[in-house]
Amino acid sequence: MRIIELSCYHSYTIILNASVKMKSMKNHKSLISILMIVFCSLSEVIVGGIINSDTKWNAEDGPYIVERDLLITSSAQLTINPGTKIFIRNHPLPDTTIYQLNHVDSTTVSIKVEGILICLGRRDQRISFSPLNFLPDKYCWYGIVFLNDEEALNELTCTDIVGAYSAVSAFSSNPQIRLSILEYNHIGISCFNKSNATIYNCVIARNFASGILVSGSNPRFVNNIIVFNRNHGLLCDGISKVYLEYNCFYGNHDGNFLECDPEFGVIVKANKRKDSTDVYNNIFTDPVFAGSVSDSLATERDYNLPTLKSRVKDTALAEIIYEGKSLPESIWKNSKAKYQLSRYSPCINAGHPGDNYKDIDGSRNDMGISGGPEFVSRRSKKR
């Protein structure tokens, strides 16, 4: 790993331009802005190649730019701390030191994990992996590939991945992925060759092909929202046994399942919220994200809410109704947080009822990134 070194000419140009602007400044705020620009220009970190010793990436040192394939060897652990941003070079620099998985890998940047990768994001300090130049409807890098054994404790928590061929690929490995968003990739998650990955409280959405691809593996999916993927929600090989319980599937263009357990998606009962479920308690309805059209429509239909003053015709009656009442601003303003659940969402309190899955406030699990505990012991959940 090496810090970007600006050329002498480039550094001189930045400082010279800053000094010229300083002469015409009338307040110190402009000076601070200029210095911040210079500082940010010097703080990027270029990474790529082989990591063979324990390494940490921190938000305050980044952002990090992966310019060529990155390999974490079996003797190393890469820990990525909360709030860190990782950008991927769209066209990788030539590198013959790291093996390639296939043609797609050979033409894009990949992050391969033979050792340990721990992403320690937080709800308010998410980790992100994205291309330097994101191109809609086209993958720009290969993704994160786990190639280690089943005992390796890889973890992605509050980690968002976009623009990859497969955001996460697991080969004979068992990564745990929690509270993460995998969107606008070719495939969200791929599990191959006896991979028993565990995926909890994630959003797998708007991927160009399938949200999930499984072959010869037995991954576990609980409390996730798998929606709006262009082809299928879950594409299986017809043989693998996928543990799929308390998830929400909706709006996957070519269907929710292909070559999967025939009981998936067959409505047999209703949950406590009166929503229809299959035998594994999966639901198949709009998750109603905060700020979505569905959220707005649900608000309009909610007769428990007073009508907005601007829409009331009888102003005298309105004064009586609103007198002495202060309505919460959150009722009328949409949340800006991506994939947060609306108060009308069927995913609220619809997740796994077990104590290990409870939300931070102790209530039953909410599906997706809105729910689940802050920390989870990997050894506490058994099938």
Contacts in CASP RR format, 6 or more apart in sequence:
PFRMAT RR
TARGET T0000
AUTHOR 0000-0000-0000
METHOD contacts of the structure
MODEL  1
MRIIELSCYHSYTIILNASVKMKSMKNHKSLISILMIVFCSLSEVIVGGI
INSDTKWNAEDGPYIVERDLLITSSAQLTINPGTKIFIRNHPLPDTTIYQ
LNHVDSTTVSIKVEGILICLGRRDQRISFSPLNFLPDKYCWYGIVFLNDE
EALNELTCTDIVGAYSAVSAFSSNPQIRLSILEYNHIGISCFNKSNATIY
NCVIARNFASGILVSGSNPRFVNNIIVFNRNHGLLCDGISKVYLEYNCFY
GNHDGNFLECDPEFGVIVKANKRKDSTDVYNNIFTDPVFAGSVSDSLATE
RDYNLPTLKSRVKDTALAEIIYEGKSLPESIWKNSKAKYQLSRYSPCINA
GHPGDNYKDIDGSRNDMGISGGPEFVSRRSKKR
1 45 0 8 1.000
1 46 0 8 1.000
1 47 0 8 1.000
1 48 0 8 1.000
1 51 0 8 1.000
1 55 0 8 1.000
2 45 0 8 1.000
2 46 0 8 1.000
3 42 0 8 1.000
3 44 0 8 1.000
3 45 0 8 1.000
3 46 0 8 1.000
4 42 0 8 1.000
4 44 0 8 1.000
4 45 0 8 1.000
4 46 0 8 1.000
4 65 0 8 1.000
6 14 0 8 1.000
6 41 0 8 1.000
6 42 0 8 1.000
14 37 0 8 1.000
14 38 0 8 1.000
14 41 0 8 1.000
15 38 0 8 1.000
18 34 0 8 1.000
18 35 0 8 1.000
18 37 0 8 1.000
18 38 0 8 1.000
21 30 0 8 1.000
21 34 0 8 1.000
22 30 0 8 1.000
22 31 0 8 1.000
22 34 0 8 1.000
25 31 0 8 1.000
43 61 0 8 1.000
43 62 0 8 1.000
44 62 0 8 1.000
44 63 0 8 1.000
44 64 0 8 1.000
44 65 0 8 1.000
45 57 0 8 1.000
45 61 0 8 1.000
45 62 0 8 1.000
45 63 0 8 1.000
45 64 0 8 1.000
45 65 0 8 1.000
46 64 0 8 1.000
46 65 0 8 1.000
46 67 0 8 1.000
47 64 0 8 1.000
47 65 0 8 1.000
47 66 0 8 1.000
47 67 0 8 1.000
47 70 0 8 1.000
48 66 0 8 1.000
48 67 0 8 1.000
48 68 0 8 1.000
48 69 0 8 1.000
48 70 0 8 1.000
48 95 0 8 1.000
49 68 0 8 1.000
49 69 0 8 1.000
49 70 0 8 1.000
49 71 0 8 1.000
49 95 0 8 1.000
49 97 0 8 1.000
49 98 0 8 1.000
50 70 0 8 1.000
50 71 0 8 1.000
50 73 0 8 1.000
50 97 0 8 1.000
50 98 0 8 1.000
51 70 0 8 1.000
51 71 0 8 1.000
51 72 0 8 1.000
51 73 0 8 1.000
51 76 0 8 1.000
51 78 0 8 1.000
52 73 0 8 1.000
52 75 0 8 1.000
52 76 0 8 1.000
53 75 0 8 1.000
53 76 0 8 1.000
54 76 0 8 1.000
54 77 0 8 1.000
54 78 0 8 1.000
54 79 0 8 1.000
55 76 0 8 1.000
55 77 0 8 1.000
55 78 0 8 1.000
55 79 0 8 1.000
56 78 0 8 1.000
56 79 0 8 1.000
56 80 0 8 1.000
56 81 0 8 1.000
57 64 0 8 1.000
57 78 0 8 1.000
57 79 0 8 1.000
57 80 0 8 1.000
57 81 0 8 1.000
57 84 0 8 1.000
57 86 0 8 1.000
58 81 0 8 1.000
58 84 0 8 1.000
59 81 0 8 1.000
59 82 0 8 1.000
59 83 0 8 1.000
59 84 0 8 1.000
59 85 0 8 1.000
59 125 0 8 1.000
62 84 0 8 1.000
62 85 0 8 1.000
63 84 0 8 1.000
63 85 0 8 1.000
63 86 0 8 1.000
63 87 0 8 1.000
64 84 0 8 1.000
64 85 0 8 1.000
64 86 0 8 1.000
64 87 0 8 1.000
65 86 0 8 1.000
65 87 0 8 1.000
65 88 0 8 1.000
65 89 0 8 1.000
65 132 0 8 1.000
66 86 0 8 1.000
66 87 0 8 1.000
66 88 0 8 1.000
66 89 0 8 1.000
66 109 0 8 1.000
66 111 0 8 1.000
66 141 0 8 1.000
67 89 0 8 1.000
67 92 0 8 1.000
67 93 0 8 1.000
67 109 0 8 1.000
68 89 0 8 1.000
68 92 0 8 1.000
68 93 0 8 1.000
68 94 0 8 1.000
68 95 0 8 1.000
68 109 0 8 1.000
69 92 0 8 1.000
69 95 0 8 1.000
69 98 0 8 1.000
69 100 0 8 1.000
69 105 0 8 1.000
69 109 0 8 1.000
69 110 0 8 1.000
69 111 0 8 1.000
69 112 0 8 1.000
70 98 0 8 1.000
70 109 0 8 1.000
70 110 0 8 1.000
70 111 0 8 1.000
70 112 0 8 1.000
71 98 0 8 1.000
71 112 0 8 1.000
71 114 0 8 1.000
72 78 0 8 1.000
72 111 0 8 1.000
72 112 0 8 1.000
72 113 0 8 1.000
72 114 0 8 1.000
72 115 0 8 1.000
72 116 0 8 1.000
72 117 0 8 1.000
73 114 0 8 1.000
73 115 0 8 1.000
74 114 0 8 1.000
74 115 0 8 1.000
74 148 0 8 1.000
75 115 0 8 1.000
76 115 0 8 1.000
76 116 0 8 1.000
77 115 0 8 1.000
77 116 0 8 1.000
77 117 0 8 1.000
77 118 0 8 1.000
78 113 0 8 1.000
78 116 0 8 1.000
78 117 0 8 1.000
78 118 0 8 1.000
79 118 0 8 1.000
79 120 0 8 1.000
80 86 0 8 1.000
80 117 0 8 1.000
80 118 0 8 1.000
80 119 0 8 1.000
80 120 0 8 1.000
80 121 0 8 1.000
80 127 0 8 1.000
80 159 0 8 1.000
81 120 0 8 1.000
81 121 0 8 1.000
82 120 0 8 1.000
82 121 0 8 1.000
82 122 0 8 1.000
82 125 0 8 1.000
82 126 0 8 1.000
82 127 0 8 1.000
82 158 0 8 1.000
83 121 0 8 1.000
83 122 0 8 1.000
83 125 0 8 1.000
83 126 0 8 1.000
83 127 0 8 1.000
83 128 0 8 1.000
84 127 0 8 1.000
84 128 0 8 1.000
85 127 0 8 1.000
85 128 0 8 1.000
85 130 0 8 1.000
86 127 0 8 1.000
86 128 0 8 1.000
86 129 0 8 1.000
86 130 0 8 1.000
87 130 0 8 1.000
87 131 0 8 1.000
87 132 0 8 1.000
88 109 0 8 1.000
88 129 0 8 1.000
88 130 0 8 1.000
88 131 0 8 1.000
88 132 0 8 1.000
88 140 0 8 1.000
88 141 0 8 1.000
88 143 0 8 1.000
89 109 0 8 1.000
89 131 0 8 1.000
89 132 0 8 1.000
89 141 0 8 1.000
90 131 0 8 1.000
90 132 0 8 1.000
90 133 0 8 1.000
90 135 0 8 1.000
90 140 0 8 1.000
90 141 0 8 1.000
92 107 0 8 1.000
92 108 0 8 1.000
92 109 0 8 1.000
98 112 0 8 1.000
100 106 0 8 1.000
101 110 0 8 1.000
101 142 0 8 1.000
101 145 0 8 1.000
104 142 0 8 1.000
104 165 0 8 1.000
105 142 0 8 1.000
108 139 0 8 1.000
108 140 0 8 1.000
108 141 0 8 1.000
108 142 0 8 1.000
108 165 0 8 1.000
109 141 0 8 1.000
109 142 0 8 1.000
109 143 0 8 1.000
110 141 0 8 1.000
110 142 0 8 1.000
110 143 0 8 1.000
110 144 0 8 1.000
110 145 0 8 1.000
111 117 0 8 1.000
111 129 0 8 1.000
111 142 0 8 1.000
111 143 0 8 1.000
111 144 0 8 1.000
111 145 0 8 1.000
112 145 0 8 1.000
112 147 0 8 1.000
113 144 0 8 1.000
113 145 0 8 1.000
113 146 0 8 1.000
113 147 0 8 1.000
113 148 0 8 1.000
113 154 0 8 1.000
113 173 0 8 1.000
114 147 0 8 1.000
114 148 0 8 1.000
115 148 0 8 1.000
115 152 0 8 1.000
116 148 0 8 1.000
116 152 0 8 1.000
116 153 0 8 1.000
116 154 0 8 1.000
117 144 0 8 1.000
117 146 0 8 1.000
117 154 0 8 1.000
117 155 0 8 1.000
117 156 0 8 1.000
117 175 0 8 1.000
118 153 0 8 1.000
118 154 0 8 1.000
118 155 0 8 1.000
119 127 0 8 1.000
119 155 0 8 1.000
119 156 0 8 1.000
119 157 0 8 1.000
119 158 0 8 1.000
119 159 0 8 1.000
120 127 0 8 1.000
120 155 0 8 1.000
120 157 0 8 1.000
121 127 0 8 1.000
121 157 0 8 1.000
121 158 0 8 1.000
121 159 0 8 1.000
122 157 0 8 1.000
122 158 0 8 1.000
122 374 0 8 1.000
123 158 0 8 1.000
123 179 0 8 1.000
123 369 0 8 1.000
123 374 0 8 1.000
125 158 0 8 1.000
126 158 0 8 1.000
126 159 0 8 1.000
126 160 0 8 1.000
127 156 0 8 1.000
127 158 0 8 1.000
127 159 0 8 1.000
127 160 0 8 1.000
128 159 0 8 1.000
128 160 0 8 1.000
128 161 0 8 1.000
128 162 0 8 1.000
129 143 0 8 1.000
129 144 0 8 1.000
129 159 0 8 1.000
129 160 0 8 1.000
129 161 0 8 1.000
129 162 0 8 1.000
129 164 0 8 1.000
129 167 0 8 1.000
130 160 0 8 1.000
130 161 0 8 1.000
130 162 0 8 1.000
130 163 0 8 1.000
131 140 0 8 1.000
131 141 0 8 1.000
131 162 0 8 1.000
131 163 0 8 1.000
133 140 0 8 1.000
134 140 0 8 1.000
134 162 0 8 1.000
134 163 0 8 1.000
134 184 0 8 1.000
136 184 0 8 1.000
137 208 0 8 1.000
138 163 0 8 1.000
139 163 0 8 1.000
139 164 0 8 1.000
139 165 0 8 1.000
139 185 0 8 1.000
139 186 0 8 1.000
139 208 0 8 1.000
140 163 0 8 1.000
140 164 0 8 1.000
141 163 0 8 1.000
141 164 0 8 1.000
141 165 0 8 1.000
142 164 0 8 1.000
142 165 0 8 1.000
142 166 0 8 1.000
143 161 0 8 1.000
143 164 0 8 1.000
143 165 0 8 1.000
143 166 0 8 1.000
143 167 0 8 1.000
143 168 0 8 1.000
143 169 0 8 1.000
143 185 0 8 1.000
144 156 0 8 1.000
144 161 0 8 1.000
144 164 0 8 1.000
144 167 0 8 1.000
144 168 0 8 1.000
144 169 0 8 1.000
145 166 0 8 1.000
145 169 0 8 1.000
145 171 0 8 1.000
146 152 0 8 1.000
146 154 0 8 1.000
146 168 0 8 1.000
146 169 0 8 1.000
146 170 0 8 1.000
146 171 0 8 1.000
146 173 0 8 1.000
146 175 0 8 1.000
146 195 0 8 1.000
146 197 0 8 1.000
147 171 0 8 1.000
147 172 0 8 1.000
147 173 0 8 1.000
148 154 0 8 1.000
148 172 0 8 1.000
148 173 0 8 1.000
149 172 0 8 1.000
149 173 0 8 1.000
150 172 0 8 1.000
150 173 0 8 1.000
150 174 0 8 1.000
150 194 0 8 1.000
150 196 0 8 1.000
152 173 0 8 1.000
152 174 0 8 1.000
153 176 0 8 1.000
153 378 0 8 1.000
154 173 0 8 1.000
154 174 0 8 1.000
154 175 0 8 1.000
154 176 0 8 1.000
155 175 0 8 1.000
155 176 0 8 1.000
155 177 0 8 1.000
155 178 0 8 1.000
155 378 0 8 1.000
156 168 0 8 1.000
156 175 0 8 1.000
156 176 0 8 1.000
156 177 0 8 1.000
156 178 0 8 1.000
156 180 0 8 1.000
157 177 0 8 1.000
157 178 0 8 1.000
157 179 0 8 1.000
157 180 0 8 1.000
158 178 0 8 1.000
158 179 0 8 1.000
158 180 0 8 1.000
158 369 0 8 1.000
159 177 0 8 1.000
159 180 0 8 1.000
160 180 0 8 1.000
160 181 0 8 1.000
160 182 0 8 1.000
160 183 0 8 1.000
161 167 0 8 1.000
161 168 0 8 1.000
161 180 0 8 1.000
161 181 0 8 1.000
161 182 0 8 1.000
161 185 0 8 1.000
161 188 0 8 1.000
162 182 0 8 1.000
162 183 0 8 1.000
162 184 0 8 1.000
162 185 0 8 1.000
163 184 0 8 1.000
163 185 0 8 1.000
163 186 0 8 1.000
164 185 0 8 1.000
164 186 0 8 1.000
164 188 0 8 1.000
165 185 0 8 1.000
165 186 0 8 1.000
165 187 0 8 1.000
166 185 0 8 1.000
166 186 0 8 1.000
166 187 0 8 1.000
166 188 0 8 1.000
166 189 0 8 1.000
166 190 0 8 1.000
166 213 0 8 1.000
167 182 0 8 1.000
167 185 0 8 1.000
167 187 0 8 1.000
167 188 0 8 1.000
167 189 0 8 1.000
167 207 0 8 1.000
168 175 0 8 1.000
168 177 0 8 1.000
168 182 0 8 1.000
168 188 0 8 1.000
168 189 0 8 1.000
168 190 0 8 1.000
168 197 0 8 1.000
169 189 0 8 1.000
169 190 0 8 1.000
169 191 0 8 1.000
169 192 0 8 1.000
170 189 0 8 1.000
170 190 0 8 1.000
170 191 0 8 1.000
170 192 0 8 1.000
170 195 0 8 1.000
170 197 0 8 1.000
170 217 0 8 1.000
170 219 0 8 1.000
171 192 0 8 1.000
171 193 0 8 1.000
171 195 0 8 1.000
172 192 0 8 1.000
172 193 0 8 1.000
172 194 0 8 1.000
172 195 0 8 1.000
173 195 0 8 1.000
173 197 0 8 1.000
174 195 0 8 1.000
174 196 0 8 1.000
174 197 0 8 1.000
174 198 0 8 1.000
175 197 0 8 1.000
175 198 0 8 1.000
176 197 0 8 1.000
176 198 0 8 1.000
176 199 0 8 1.000
176 200 0 8 1.000
176 376 0 8 1.000
176 378 0 8 1.000
177 189 0 8 1.000
177 197 0 8 1.000
177 198 0 8 1.000
177 199 0 8 1.000
177 200 0 8 1.000
177 202 0 8 1.000
178 199 0 8 1.000
178 200 0 8 1.000
178 201 0 8 1.000
178 202 0 8 1.000
178 376 0 8 1.000
179 200 0 8 1.000
179 201 0 8 1.000
179 202 0 8 1.000
179 368 0 8 1.000
179 369 0 8 1.000
179 371 0 8 1.000
179 372 0 8 1.000
180 202 0 8 1.000
180 203 0 8 1.000
180 369 0 8 1.000
181 202 0 8 1.000
181 203 0 8 1.000
181 205 0 8 1.000
181 338 0 8 1.000
181 339 0 8 1.000
181 369 0 8 1.000
182 188 0 8 1.000
182 189 0 8 1.000
182 202 0 8 1.000
182 203 0 8 1.000
182 204 0 8 1.000
182 205 0 8 1.000
182 207 0 8 1.000
182 211 0 8 1.000
183 203 0 8 1.000
183 204 0 8 1.000
183 205 0 8 1.000
183 206 0 8 1.000
183 207 0 8 1.000
184 206 0 8 1.000
184 207 0 8 1.000
184 208 0 8 1.000
185 207 0 8 1.000
185 208 0 8 1.000
186 207 0 8 1.000
186 208 0 8 1.000
186 209 0 8 1.000
187 207 0 8 1.000
187 209 0 8 1.000
187 210 0 8 1.000
187 211 0 8 1.000
187 212 0 8 1.000
187 213 0 8 1.000
188 204 0 8 1.000
188 207 0 8 1.000
188 210 0 8 1.000
188 211 0 8 1.000
188 212 0 8 1.000
188 213 0 8 1.000
189 197 0 8 1.000
189 199 0 8 1.000
189 204 0 8 1.000
189 211 0 8 1.000
189 212 0 8 1.000
189 213 0 8 1.000
189 219 0 8 1.000
190 212 0 8 1.000
190 213 0 8 1.000
190 214 0 8 1.000
191 197 0 8 1.000
191 212 0 8 1.000
191 213 0 8 1.000
191 214 0 8 1.000
191 215 0 8 1.000
191 216 0 8 1.000
191 217 0 8 1.000
191 219 0 8 1.000
191 240 0 8 1.000
192 215 0 8 1.000
192 216 0 8 1.000
192 217 0 8 1.000
193 215 0 8 1.000
193 216 0 8 1.000
193 217 0 8 1.000
194 216 0 8 1.000
194 217 0 8 1.000
194 218 0 8 1.000
195 216 0 8 1.000
195 217 0 8 1.000
195 218 0 8 1.000
195 219 0 8 1.000
196 217 0 8 1.000
196 218 0 8 1.000
196 219 0 8 1.000
196 220 0 8 1.000
197 217 0 8 1.000
197 219 0 8 1.000
197 220 0 8 1.000
198 219 0 8 1.000
198 220 0 8 1.000
198 222 0 8 1.000
198 378 0 8 1.000
198 381 0 8 1.000
199 219 0 8 1.000
199 220 0 8 1.000
199 221 0 8 1.000
199 222 0 8 1.000
199 224 0 8 1.000
200 222 0 8 1.000
200 223 0 8 1.000
200 224 0 8 1.000
200 357 0 8 1.000
200 372 0 8 1.000
200 376 0 8 1.000
201 222 0 8 1.000
201 223 0 8 1.000
201 224 0 8 1.000
201 365 0 8 1.000
201 367 0 8 1.000
201 368 0 8 1.000
201 369 0 8 1.000
201 371 0 8 1.000
201 372 0 8 1.000
202 224 0 8 1.000
202 225 0 8 1.000
202 368 0 8 1.000
202 369 0 8 1.000
203 224 0 8 1.000
203 225 0 8 1.000
203 227 0 8 1.000
203 339 0 8 1.000
203 368 0 8 1.000
203 369 0 8 1.000
204 211 0 8 1.000
204 212 0 8 1.000
204 224 0 8 1.000
204 225 0 8 1.000
204 226 0 8 1.000
204 227 0 8 1.000
204 229 0 8 1.000
204 233 0 8 1.000
205 225 0 8 1.000
205 226 0 8 1.000
205 227 0 8 1.000
205 228 0 8 1.000
205 229 0 8 1.000
205 339 0 8 1.000
206 227 0 8 1.000
206 228 0 8 1.000
206 229 0 8 1.000
206 230 0 8 1.000
207 229 0 8 1.000
207 230 0 8 1.000
208 230 0 8 1.000
208 231 0 8 1.000
209 229 0 8 1.000
209 230 0 8 1.000
209 231 0 8 1.000
209 235 0 8 1.000
210 229 0 8 1.000
210 231 0 8 1.000
210 232 0 8 1.000
210 233 0 8 1.000
210 234 0 8 1.000
210 235 0 8 1.000
211 226 0 8 1.000
211 229 0 8 1.000
211 232 0 8 1.000
211 233 0 8 1.000
211 234 0 8 1.000
211 235 0 8 1.000
211 252 0 8 1.000
212 219 0 8 1.000
212 221 0 8 1.000
212 226 0 8 1.000
212 233 0 8 1.000
212 234 0 8 1.000
212 235 0 8 1.000
213 235 0 8 1.000
214 234 0 8 1.000
214 235 0 8 1.000
214 236 0 8 1.000
214 237 0 8 1.000
214 240 0 8 1.000
214 242 0 8 1.000
215 236 0 8 1.000
215 237 0 8 1.000
215 240 0 8 1.000
216 237 0 8 1.000
216 239 0 8 1.000
216 240 0 8 1.000
217 240 0 8 1.000
218 240 0 8 1.000
218 241 0 8 1.000
218 242 0 8 1.000
218 243 0 8 1.000
219 242 0 8 1.000
219 243 0 8 1.000
220 242 0 8 1.000
220 243 0 8 1.000
220 383 0 8 1.000
221 242 0 8 1.000
221 243 0 8 1.000
221 244 0 8 1.000
221 245 0 8 1.000
221 247 0 8 1.000
222 243 0 8 1.000
222 245 0 8 1.000
222 246 0 8 1.000
222 247 0 8 1.000
222 351 0 8 1.000
222 352 0 8 1.000
222 357 0 8 1.000
223 246 0 8 1.000
223 247 0 8 1.000
223 351 0 8 1.000
223 352 0 8 1.000
223 357 0 8 1.000
223 365 0 8 1.000
223 366 0 8 1.000
223 367 0 8 1.000
223 368 0 8 1.000
223 371 0 8 1.000
223 372 0 8 1.000
224 247 0 8 1.000
224 248 0 8 1.000
224 367 0 8 1.000
224 368 0 8 1.000
225 247 0 8 1.000
225 248 0 8 1.000
225 250 0 8 1.000
225 287 0 8 1.000
225 339 0 8 1.000
225 347 0 8 1.000
225 367 0 8 1.000
225 368 0 8 1.000
226 233 0 8 1.000
226 234 0 8 1.000
226 247 0 8 1.000
226 248 0 8 1.000
226 249 0 8 1.000
226 250 0 8 1.000
226 252 0 8 1.000
226 256 0 8 1.000
227 248 0 8 1.000
227 249 0 8 1.000
227 250 0 8 1.000
227 251 0 8 1.000
227 252 0 8 1.000
227 287 0 8 1.000
228 250 0 8 1.000
228 251 0 8 1.000
228 252 0 8 1.000
228 253 0 8 1.000
229 251 0 8 1.000
229 252 0 8 1.000
229 253 0 8 1.000
230 253 0 8 1.000
230 254 0 8 1.000
231 252 0 8 1.000
231 253 0 8 1.000
231 254 0 8 1.000
231 255 0 8 1.000
232 252 0 8 1.000
232 254 0 8 1.000
232 255 0 8 1.000
232 256 0 8 1.000
232 257 0 8 1.000
232 258 0 8 1.000
233 249 0 8 1.000
233 252 0 8 1.000
233 255 0 8 1.000
233 256 0 8 1.000
233 257 0 8 1.000
234 242 0 8 1.000
234 244 0 8 1.000
234 249 0 8 1.000
234 256 0 8 1.000
234 257 0 8 1.000
234 258 0 8 1.000
234 260 0 8 1.000
234 264 0 8 1.000
235 258 0 8 1.000
235 259 0 8 1.000
236 242 0 8 1.000
236 257 0 8 1.000
236 258 0 8 1.000
236 259 0 8 1.000
236 260 0 8 1.000
236 261 0 8 1.000
237 259 0 8 1.000
238 259 0 8 1.000
238 260 0 8 1.000
241 261 0 8 1.000
242 260 0 8 1.000
242 261 0 8 1.000
243 383 0 8 1.000
244 261 0 8 1.000
244 264 0 8 1.000
244 280 0 8 1.000
244 282 0 8 1.000
245 280 0 8 1.000
245 281 0 8 1.000
245 282 0 8 1.000
245 352 0 8 1.000
246 280 0 8 1.000
246 281 0 8 1.000
246 282 0 8 1.000
246 350 0 8 1.000
246 351 0 8 1.000
246 352 0 8 1.000
246 365 0 8 1.000
246 367 0 8 1.000
247 282 0 8 1.000
247 283 0 8 1.000
247 367 0 8 1.000
248 282 0 8 1.000
248 283 0 8 1.000
248 284 0 8 1.000
248 285 0 8 1.000
248 287 0 8 1.000
248 346 0 8 1.000
248 347 0 8 1.000
248 350 0 8 1.000
248 367 0 8 1.000
248 368 0 8 1.000
249 256 0 8 1.000
249 257 0 8 1.000
249 265 0 8 1.000
249 282 0 8 1.000
249 283 0 8 1.000
249 284 0 8 1.000
250 284 0 8 1.000
250 285 0 8 1.000
250 286 0 8 1.000
250 287 0 8 1.000
256 264 0 8 1.000
256 265 0 8 1.000
256 284 0 8 1.000
257 264 0 8 1.000
257 265 0 8 1.000
263 278 0 8 1.000
263 279 0 8 1.000
263 280 0 8 1.000
264 278 0 8 1.000
264 280 0 8 1.000
264 282 0 8 1.000
265 278 0 8 1.000
265 282 0 8 1.000
265 284 0 8 1.000
266 278 0 8 1.000
266 279 0 8 1.000
267 276 0 8 1.000
267 277 0 8 1.000
267 278 0 8 1.000
267 284 0 8 1.000
268 277 0 8 1.000
268 278 0 8 1.000
268 279 0 8 1.000
269 276 0 8 1.000
269 277 0 8 1.000
269 279 0 8 1.000
270 276 0 8 1.000
270 277 0 8 1.000
271 277 0 8 1.000
271 281 0 8 1.000
271 283 0 8 1.000
271 350 0 8 1.000
272 349 0 8 1.000
273 346 0 8 1.000
273 349 0 8 1.000
273 350 0 8 1.000
275 283 0 8 1.000
275 285 0 8 1.000
275 346 0 8 1.000
275 350 0 8 1.000
276 283 0 8 1.000
276 284 0 8 1.000
276 285 0 8 1.000
277 283 0 8 1.000
278 284 0 8 1.000
281 351 0 8 1.000
283 346 0 8 1.000
283 347 0 8 1.000
283 350 0 8 1.000
285 346 0 8 1.000
286 294 0 8 1.000
286 346 0 8 1.000
287 341 0 8 1.000
287 345 0 8 1.000
287 346 0 8 1.000
287 347 0 8 1.000
287 367 0 8 1.000
287 368 0 8 1.000
288 294 0 8 1.000
288 295 0 8 1.000
288 298 0 8 1.000
288 341 0 8 1.000
288 342 0 8 1.000
288 344 0 8 1.000
288 345 0 8 1.000
288 346 0 8 1.000
288 347 0 8 1.000
289 295 0 8 1.000
289 339 0 8 1.000
289 340 0 8 1.000
289 341 0 8 1.000
289 342 0 8 1.000
289 345 0 8 1.000
290 334 0 8 1.000
290 335 0 8 1.000
290 337 0 8 1.000
290 340 0 8 1.000
290 341 0 8 1.000
290 342 0 8 1.000
290 343 0 8 1.000
291 334 0 8 1.000
291 335 0 8 1.000
291 342 0 8 1.000
292 342 0 8 1.000
294 342 0 8 1.000
294 344 0 8 1.000
295 334 0 8 1.000
295 342 0 8 1.000
295 344 0 8 1.000
296 334 0 8 1.000
298 342 0 8 1.000
298 344 0 8 1.000
299 305 0 8 1.000
299 331 0 8 1.000
299 344 0 8 1.000
302 344 0 8 1.000
305 327 0 8 1.000
305 331 0 8 1.000
306 321 0 8 1.000
306 322 0 8 1.000
306 325 0 8 1.000
306 327 0 8 1.000
307 318 0 8 1.000
308 332 0 8 1.000
309 318 0 8 1.000
309 322 0 8 1.000
312 318 0 8 1.000
335 342 0 8 1.000
339 368 0 8 1.000
339 369 0 8 1.000
339 370 0 8 1.000
340 369 0 8 1.000
340 370 0 8 1.000
341 347 0 8 1.000
341 348 0 8 1.000
341 366 0 8 1.000
341 367 0 8 1.000
341 368 0 8 1.000
341 370 0 8 1.000
345 366 0 8 1.000
347 366 0 8 1.000
347 367 0 8 1.000
347 368 0 8 1.000
347 370 0 8 1.000
348 366 0 8 1.000
348 370 0 8 1.000
349 363 0 8 1.000
349 364 0 8 1.000
349 365 0 8 1.000
349 366 0 8 1.000
350 364 0 8 1.000
350 365 0 8 1.000
350 366 0 8 1.000
350 367 0 8 1.000
351 357 0 8 1.000
351 364 0 8 1.000
351 365 0 8 1.000
351 366 0 8 1.000
351 367 0 8 1.000
352 365 0 8 1.000
353 364 0 8 1.000
353 365 0 8 1.000
354 365 0 8 1.000
356 373 0 8 1.000
356 376 0 8 1.000
356 377 0 8 1.000
356 380 0 8 1.000
356 381 0 8 1.000
357 365 0 8 1.000
357 372 0 8 1.000
357 373 0 8 1.000
358 364 0 8 1.000
358 365 0 8 1.000
358 372 0 8 1.000
358 373 0 8 1.000
359 365 0 8 1.000
359 366 0 8 1.000
359 371 0 8 1.000
359 372 0 8 1.000
359 373 0 8 1.000
360 371 0 8 1.000
360 372 0 8 1.000
360 373 0 8 1.000
360 374 0 8 1.000
365 371 0 8 1.000
365 372 0 8 1.000
366 372 0 8 1.000
END
